[in-house]
């Protein structure tokens, strides 16, 4: 997290300096806080005591840590986020989330985890979960997450996630959860008989993921903003009912239990849309693999998907036309994988037809993904190395998470746990 501790250089205060500081403090005390009679009485007693103390022969020094402003640096803000290990990580996950994470790790203290607990809120393949979890972590690193700068771990390896989620579940009004749009959409598609309670309480687990680490900022897409608002509401709710003076009386510091996080939404690429429907988000759960470009797709597969993707019959290509969502989506993808500006892409492609543009975007996507795919193969070929990275990340994350969890237990009135030898 934080920046390196500033080097402290000792400074010796002489008795004269000490006397001067003490005298100044007494004058401030005299002027601001006491009535005239009490000021004369107390000031006289304080100065008499100081003079008696200074009259005795003694030799000592007072060592003070003086921060060297030339080498100190501000504490970095903390950012945390994660992706589910269900299905294959696709271009939408990468351009909308992971690519943004890479740009954050030099500026912020970052924690990125594989949210495997979220992966079981809908029917899933238990035999594939552990492999998918490793693959997702490997892709994090292949996409540019640097383990020397960021903490990478698996959500279920830090037990505090599940524990805090339960505590928050017990204080979350059910009416808040019934308003969640994603729950309504997914439950309608799957049918009530196939939906577990976890899908309803999914946003509470997401809140626990964020609040455990006292995050300042959370990278979210537009579709997750409602969940983040719930997180903020929950933080304020718990702070009000269990924090502040109530917590102080139980022995905790007089401050909020949770920091209120802010959304960090990228200016572009926050929502990459489906190749078969420009009005729907590119998703792992979409029935057709044709709707998405997976990060590990070969060039031939990418070319085939883009060749067959939905377009229109209008001449020329343009951004931001509400009647041409697929056009806007493909231009956005091309812009993000090439690193060009929106204006550059608009000028380059304005007179193109789809027959000219699709091979262009195919080559650009393939060229962008090739080094990621090569790095993924290298990392995934050494499971022991990857497991070591995840174990180290879980240890670092637990140190932060357990402090938060312990404070919440204390504030909510639980009997403290005893350490067993």
C-alpha positions in Angstrom: 0.0 0.0 0.0 1.7 2.9 1.3 4.7 4.6 0.1 8.0 3.8 1.7 8.5 5.2 5.2 10.4 8.5 5.1 13.8 8.4 6.6 13.9 10.2 10.0 16.8 12.3 11.0 17.3 12.9 14.8 17.2 16.5 16.0 18.3 17.6 19.5 16.3 20.2 21.4 18.2 22.2 23.9 16.8 23.1 27.4 16.4 26.6 26.2 14.4 25.5 23.3 12.3 23.3 25.5 11.7 26.1 27.9 10.7 28.4 25.1 8.2 25.8 23.7 6.7 25.2 27.1 6.4 28.9 27.8 4.6 29.4 24.4 2.2 26.6 25.2 1.4 28.1 28.6 0.7 31.5 27.0 -1.7 29.9 24.5 -3.4 28.0 27.4 -3.6 31.2 29.4 -5.1 33.2 26.6 -7.6 30.8 25.1 -9.0 28.6 27.8 -9.0 30.1 31.4 -10.9 32.9 33.1 -8.7 35.9 34.3 -8.5 34.6 37.9 -7.8 31.0 36.9 -5.3 32.1 34.3 -3.2 34.0 36.9 -3.4 31.1 39.4 -2.7 28.2 36.9 0.0 30.1 34.9 1.8 30.9 38.2 1.7 27.3 39.3 2.9 26.0 35.9 5.8 28.4 35.7 6.8 27.8 39.3 6.9 24.0 38.6 8.9 24.5 35.4 11.5 26.8 37.2 11.9 24.3 40.0 12.5 21.5 37.4 15.0 23.6 35.4 16.9 24.6 38.6 18.0 21.0 39.2 21.2 20.0 37.5 20.7 17.4 34.9 21.8 16.5 31.4 19.5 15.0 28.8 18.4 15.4 25.2 15.1 15.0 23.5 15.2 13.1 20.2 12.5 13.9 17.7 11.8 12.2 14.4 11.8 15.0 11.8 10.4 13.9 8.4 12.6 14.5 5.5 10.1 16.1 3.0 12.6 15.7 0.2 12.1 11.9 0.1 8.7 11.4 1.6 5.8 10.6 -0.8 2.0 10.6 -0.2 0.2 7.4 0.7 -1.2 5.8 -2.4 -5.0 5.4 -2.7 -6.2 1.8 -2.7 -8.0 0.1 -5.6 -9.4 -3.4 -5.7 -11.3 -5.4 -8.3 -11.8 -8.9 -9.7 -13.2 -11.1 -12.5 -15.1 -14.4 -12.2 -13.4 -17.6 -13.3 -16.5 -18.7 -15.3 -16.1 -19.2 -19.0 -13.2 -17.7 -20.9 -12.0 -14.2 -20.3 -13.0 -12.2 -23.3 -12.2 -8.9 -25.0 -14.9 -7.2 -23.0 -13.3 -8.3 -19.7 -9.9 -7.2 -20.9 -10.7 -3.8 -22.5 -13.3 -2.9 -20.0 -11.5 -4.0 -16.8 -8.1 -5.7 -16.9 -6.4 -3.3 -19.3 -7.5 -0.4 -17.0 -6.1 -2.3 -14.0 -2.7 -2.4 -15.7 -2.7 1.4 -16.0 -3.6 1.8 -12.4 -0.9 -0.3 -10.7 1.8 2.4 -11.0 -0.4 5.1 -9.4 -2.4 3.2 -6.8 -2.0 0.4 -4.3 -3.8 -2.3 -6.2 -5.4 -5.7 -5.2 -6.8 -7.9 -8.0 -8.4 -11.1 -7.2 -10.2 -14.0 -8.9 -13.7 -13.9 -7.5 -14.4 -17.6 -7.4 -17.1 -17.2 -4.7 -19.1 -15.2 -7.1 -18.7 -17.9 -9.7 -21.1 -20.3 -7.9 -24.1 -18.0 -7.8 -25.3 -19.6 -11.0 -25.0 -23.3 -12.0 -21.4 -24.1 -12.8 -19.0 -27.0 -13.5 -17.3 -27.9 -10.2 -14.6 -30.0 -12.0 -13.6 -26.9 -14.0 -13.6 -24.3 -11.3 -10.1 -24.8 -10.0 -8.6 -24.9 -13.5 -10.6 -21.8 -14.5 -9.4 -20.0 -11.4 -5.7 -20.7 -12.2 -6.3 -19.7 -15.9 -7.9 -16.4 -14.9 -5.0 -15.6 -12.6 -2.5 -16.5 -15.3 -4.3 -14.2 -17.7 -4.2 -11.3 -15.2 -0.4 -11.6 -15.3 -0.3 -12.2 -19.0 -2.3 -9.0 -19.6 0.3 -7.0 -17.7 -0.6 -7.1 -14.0 2.9 -7.0 -12.3 3.1 -9.0 -9.1 5.9 -6.6 -7.9 3.4 -3.8 -8.0 0.0 -5.4 -7.4 -1.4 -8.1 -5.1 -3.0 -11.0 -7.0 -5.0 -13.7 -5.1 -8.0 -15.9 -5.1 -11.1 -14.6 -3.2 -11.9 -17.8 -1.4 -8.3 -18.0 -0.1 -9.0 -15.0 2.2 -11.7 -16.3 4.5 -12.7 -12.8 5.6 -14.6 -12.3 2.4 -17.2 -14.9 3.3 -17.3 -13.9 7.0 -17.9 -10.2 6.3 -20.5 -11.0 3.6 -22.5 -12.9 6.3 -22.3 -10.0 8.7 -23.4 -7.5 6.1 -26.2 -9.9 4.9 -27.6 -9.7 8.4 -27.9 -5.9 8.3 -28.9 -5.4 4.7 -32.5 -4.5 4.1 -34.1 -7.1 1.8 -35.8 -4.2 -0.1 -32.4 -3.0 -1.2 -31.5 -6.3 -2.8 -34.9 -6.6 -4.5 -34.1 -3.5 -6.5 -31.0 -4.9 -8.1 -31.4 -5.0 -11.9 -29.0 -7.8 -12.6 -30.8 -10.1 -10.2 -34.1 -9.4 -11.9 -32.6 -10.0 -15.4 -30.7 -13.2 -14.5 -33.4 -14.8 -12.5 -35.9 -14.1 -15.2 -33.6 -15.9 -17.8 -32.8 -18.8 -15.6 -36.2 -19.3 -13.9 -36.9 -19.1 -10.2 -36.5 -22.8 -9.6 -32.9 -22.6 -10.8 -31.9 -19.6 -8.8 -30.1 -19.9 -5.5 -30.1 -17.3 -2.7 -26.5 -16.4 -3.6 -27.6 -14.6 -6.7 -29.8 -12.3 -4.6 -27.1 -11.6 -2.1 -24.3 -11.4 -4.7 -24.1 -7.6 -4.3 -23.5 -8.0 -0.5 -20.5 -10.2 -1.2 -19.3 -7.7 -3.7 -19.6 -5.0 -1.0 -17.6 -7.2 1.4 -14.9 -7.6 -1.3 -14.5 -3.8 -1.5 -15.1 -2.8 2.1 -12.6 -5.4 3.5 -9.7 -3.5 2.0 -10.9 0.1 2.8 -10.8 0.9 -0.9 -10.7 4.5 -2.1 -11.6 3.7 -5.7 -13.3 0.7 -7.5 -13.0 0.2 -11.2 -16.5 -0.6 -12.4 -18.4 -0.8 -15.7 -21.6 1.0 -16.2 -23.6 -2.2 -15.4 -21.9 -2.5 -11.9 -22.6 1.1 -10.8 -25.8 0.1 -9.0 -23.9 -2.6 -7.0 -21.3 0.0 -6.0 -24.0 2.3 -4.8 -25.3 -0.5 -2.7 -21.8 -0.9 -1.3 -21.6 2.8 -0.4 -25.1 2.7 1.2 -24.1 -0.4 3.2 -20.9 1.3 4.4 -22.8 4.3 5.6 -25.4 2.1 7.2 -22.9 0.1 9.2 -20.9 3.2 10.1 -24.0 4.8 11.5 -25.3 1.9 13.5 -22.0 0.4 14.8 -19.3 3.0 14.3 -18.4 6.3 15.8 -19.0 6.8 19.5 -20.7 3.4 19.9 -17.6 1.7 18.7 -15.4 4.0 20.8 -17.2 2.8 23.9 -16.3 -0.8 23.0 -12.7 0.1 22.8 -12.3 0.9 19.1 -10.8 4.1 17.6 -13.3 6.9 17.0 -13.6 6.7 13.3 -15.7 5.0 10.7 -15.5 1.2 10.3 -15.6 1.5 6.5 -14.2 4.0 4.0 -16.8 5.1 1.5 -15.5 4.0 -1.9 -15.8 6.0 -5.2 -16.4 4.6 -8.7 -13.5 4.7 -11.1 -15.1 4.4 -14.6 -12.7 4.5 -17.6 -13.6 7.2 -20.2 -13.8 4.6 -23.0 -14.0 0.9 -23.3 -16.0 0.5 -20.1 -18.6 -1.6 -21.8 -17.7 -3.6 -24.9 -20.8 -5.0 -26.6 -21.7 -8.3 -28.1 -20.7 -9.1 -31.7 -24.2 -10.4 -32.4 -26.2 -7.6 -30.7 -24.7 -4.1 -30.3 -27.2 -3.3 -27.5 -26.1 -6.2 -25.2 -22.9 -6.4 -23.2 -20.3 -8.9 -24.4 -20.7 -11.6 -21.8 -19.3 -15.0 -20.7 -22.9 -16.2 -20.0 -24.2 -15.5 -23.5 -25.2 -18.9 -25.1 -23.3 -18.3 -28.3 -19.5 -18.1 -28.3 -19.9 -16.2 -31.6 -21.0 -13.2 -29.5 -17.5 -12.6 -28.0 -13.8 -12.7 -28.8 -12.0 -14.7 -26.1 -8.4 -13.7 -25.2 -7.1 -17.1 -26.2 -8.9 -17.3 -29.6 -6.7 -18.0 -32.6 -6.5 -15.6 -35.5 -8.7 -17.8 -37.6 -11.4 -17.9 -35.0 -11.2 -14.2 -34.5 -11.4 -13.6 -38.2 -14.4 -15.9 -38.5 -16.3 -14.2 -35.6 -15.7 -10.7 -37.0 -16.6 -11.7 -40.5 -19.9 -13.1 -39.3 -20.7 -10.4 -36.7 -23.7 -8.2 -37.0 -23.4 -5.0 -39.0 -25.6 -2.7 -41.1 -25.9 -1.6 -44.7 -25.2 2.1 -44.2 -22.2 3.5 -46.1 -19.2 4.7 -44.1 -18.4 4.1 -40.5 -19.0 6.5 -37.6 -19.0 6.7 -33.8 -21.9 7.5 -31.5 -24.8 7.0 -33.9 -27.6 5.5 -31.7 -29.0 3.8 -34.8 -25.7 2.0 -35.4 -24.6 0.4 -32.1 -22.6 -2.4 -33.8 -20.6 0.1 -35.8 -19.8 2.1 -32.7 -18.8 -1.1 -30.9 -16.4 -2.3 -33.6 -14.8 1.1 -34.0 -14.3 1.3 -30.2 -12.6 -2.1 -30.2 -10.3 -1.0 -33.0 -9.5 2.3 -31.2 -8.7 0.5 -27.9 -6.4 -2.2 -29.4 -4.5 0.2 -31.6 -4.1 2.9 -29.0 -5.3 5.5 -31.5 -7.5 8.5 -30.6 -11.2 8.5 -31.4 -10.6 11.3 -33.8 -7.9 9.4 -35.6 -10.0 6.3 -36.0 -13.0 8.4 -37.1 -11.0 10.1 -39.8 -9.3 6.8 -40.9 -12.5 4.8 -41.2 -15.2 7.3 -42.2 -15.2 6.3 -45.9 -14.6 2.5 -45.4 -17.1 -0.2 -46.0 -17.4 -3.4 -43.9 -15.4 -5.4 -46.4 -12.4 -3.1 -45.9 -12.8 -2.6 -42.1 -13.3 -6.1 -40.8 -9.9 -7.4 -42.0 -8.3 -4.3 -40.5 -9.9 -4.8 -37.1 -9.1 -8.6 -37.3 -5.4 -7.9 -37.8 -5.4 -5.2 -35.0 -7.1 -7.5 -32.4 -4.8 -10.4 -33.3 -1.6 -8.4 -33.1 -2.7 -7.0 -29.7 -3.6 -10.5 -28.3 -0.5 -12.4 -29.6 1.9 -11.3 -26.8 -0.8 -11.9 -24.2 -1.3 -15.4 -25.4 2.4 -16.1 -25.5 2.9 -14.9 -21.9 -0.2 -16.9 -20.8 1.3 -20.1 -22.1 4.6 -19.4 -20.3 2.9 -18.7 -16.9 0.4 -21.6 -17.1 3.1 -24.1 -17.9 4.5 -23.6 -14.4 1.6 -24.3 -11.9 4.0 -24.2 -8.9 5.1 -20.7 -9.7 1.5 -19.5 -10.2 0.3 -21.1 -7.0 3.2 -19.4 -5.1 2.2 -16.0 -6.5 -1.4 -16.6 -5.4 -0.4 -17.8 -1.9 1.8 -14.8 -1.4 -1.0 -12.5 -2.6 -3.5 -14.1 -0.2 -1.2 -13.6 2.7 -0.8 -9.9 1.9 -4.5 -9.5 1.4 -5.4 -11.3 4.6 -3.3 -8.9 6.7 -5.5 -6.0 5.5 -8.8 -7.9 5.5 -8.5 -9.5 8.9 -7.9 -6.1 10.5 -11.2 -4.8 9.0 -13.1 -7.9 9.9 -11.8 -7.9 13.5 -13.0 -4.3 13.9 -16.4 -5.1 12.5 -16.8 -8.1 14.9 -15.8 -5.9 17.8 -18.1 -3.1 16.8 -21.0 -5.5 16.4 -20.5 -6.8 19.9 -19.1 -10.3 19.3 -17.0 -12.0 22.0 -13.3 -11.7 21.0 -11.7 -14.8 19.6 -9.1 -16.4 21.8 -5.7 -17.4 20.3 -5.0 -21.1 20.5 -1.4 -22.2 20.8 
